[in-house]
């Protein structure tokens, strides 16, 4: 008998086609595990798919908001988001890297005005999509490790 | 600097028309009744004085401060609040601030034009424009030169903006610095993407014969943990008459100033020395900018 590695979920979000090895980063930006939450989160890594190896994350009882999807796009630009209700896929879309992101990444430059005691929102311009490169709107600095700078 | 080549050329043409007024040979009251807020949160000699002179040569007035310690910043006032106050007192803001991106932030929130007079290690766009103006007036053209930049290319903000701008004019460039102070990767990439011909070396003697412009910057002692290493590096990039004897007769030496030991005083009286004329050029270029942002014309 063929055993399922991960059970289907009743309600929630399935993030598919995450680049291999990036599932844990995706979990981190979704702030999983959440405190005092009882819903189940499962992640599989390096599974074989039609387009090669991939990671998958399933989050029960939670539908992602657009800002969370933007964050995922930065780390896993080829991912697909599936919203599940009553075991059925009711929405399916590819993540899309926007032209500009606000309040998602903190500038790595300690001398940047966006890190000063000012009423200011962090802003980054997308410089390249493959590979992902972003540039601080204010100081122009490019963070090397985007995942570690996500707010 | 975000200017296109066409925009740069327009500013430089305007600056050229300003030269007689900048020298005091002609008078102007084109900015009479207009007020410039000169907000210098960080010390400056040339930038602040030349902006103030530029405004006054055009008949305008100046308010402001030359260091943050005499302002409410010391009491903890934010930059945003300082700007919201200054925009009600003046028609244009000229600002120098220690934090990178501060000018862009100020331009975002202010209702009046903002000119960046240097933001930390970020940009110094008016220095870049006056450098281009100097190359144009001294050499007759910008693009058909081979420009060498020497010194601290890693941290020097003027050379980053200048390299980008020269790349827009397809100028050939050579970057002369020790490995630890070489031009950052992003700047090299940007110049290549713009199609500029660039090369990198650590030997000034190897290229001195072939260049038309030598742009010298100061190597700062605090960049080196070991003082002995600093002495060795700084000593290898000193411009003196002996070095210049190998250069083309019409090669010019530029420097954003202040200089310390990188150009010896003996060079000042040679025909190569363009750095004091370069410092004067800050006035017509800044007159052109003030006139363009306040009147839309020069």
Interface residues (C-beta under 8 A of the other chain):
Chain A: X109 X111 X112 X113 X114 X116 X117 X118 X119 X120 X136 X137 X138 X139 X140 X141 X142
Chain B: X78 X79 X80 X97 X98 X99 X100 X101 X102 X104 X105 X119 X120 X121 X122 X123 X186
